[in-house]
Amino acid sequence: MPEYGHIPVLSEEVASLLDPQTNEVIVDLTAGRGGHAHLLATIAGKTSTVVLFDLDKTNLDYAAKRIRELGVNVHAIHGNFATSAHAITELGLRADCVLADLGFASNQMDCSQRGLSFKDDGPLDMRLNTDAGVTAADIIETSSETELADMIFQLGEDPYSRRIARKIAQERQIKPILSTVRLAQIVRSAYGARARSSRMHPATRTFMALRIAVNGELEALDALLEDMQAGCRMVNENGWLNVGARLAVISFHSLEDRRVKHSFVNLEKCGLAKRLTRKPICASDEEIVANPRSRPAKLRAVHVLPEA
């Protein structure tokens, strides 16, 4: 485990694209352990302002304390980034650098009690905000077989979603499915002989689908991208983005990346922003060796233009 509990991905590339300056407002929509925000605030200096969002209260508090030690003004908001535009406006601020890293902090993935991984056994939870919302176990228990199959196919893109849902429905009749390892075993069983030839663990896509559903990840991303569109249209008015703001999103699977790409292309077509990345920036071989979790990361960024 690294010193701060997480290694932020594509840090040099994020810093280069967002290019934080003196007196600017830096917004990290997924603060995690504060790695990206700490780097950006260090570059911008003590006159900068940092706004942090995170659903994980423990990580948010940790990140805020870490960045305040730089002597920077910090606002820490315990909440989903879907509410970020409103929250920033309420603070009387306008953002210059905005980052959304859609991955998870390593301390979350490595904690078996969070239920985000099946590496070690733990409760089937998956909530980022452990104080609210339904758990993955709740979804497994209350969803119909058809609903489970659709979720695993649409959010996990697993071609064996029907088999998996059928097996889950059968097994939950015998005993409630409450642990990560048991669910992983059930999914592997549903794969049958195909499990031996799968390039990843058969349960990977099912776990991803449940995590996305539990935390409303795609709905939150859609809301954020809509707010970015609105902010770009209002840069000459009292919007939440400044003229010249740089916006960056790091995604980790195709469902996210397609949304970000489409939104940023549309901003450019409308003359509201200029894409800083024609193709997504991915981790180098060296970074992947040092931090294997960076492998699927894709970074896209835009520069907000003055309103025509």
Secondary structure, 3 states (H helix, E strand, C coil): CCCCCCCCCCHHHHHHHHCCCCCCEEEECCCCCCHHHHHHHHHHCCCCEEEEEECCHHHHHHHHHHHHCCCCEEEEEECCHHHHHHHHHHCCCCEEEEEEECCCCHHHHCCHHHCCCCCCCCECCCCCCCCCCCCHHHHHHHCCHHHHHHHHHHHHCCCCHHHHHHHHHHHHHHCCCCEHHHHHHHHHHHHHHHHHHCCCCCCHHHHHHHHHHHHCHHHHHHHHHHHHHHHHHCCCCCCCEEEEEEEEEEECCHHHHHHHHHHHHHHHHCCCEEECCCCCEECCHHHHHHCHHHCCCEEEEEEECCCC
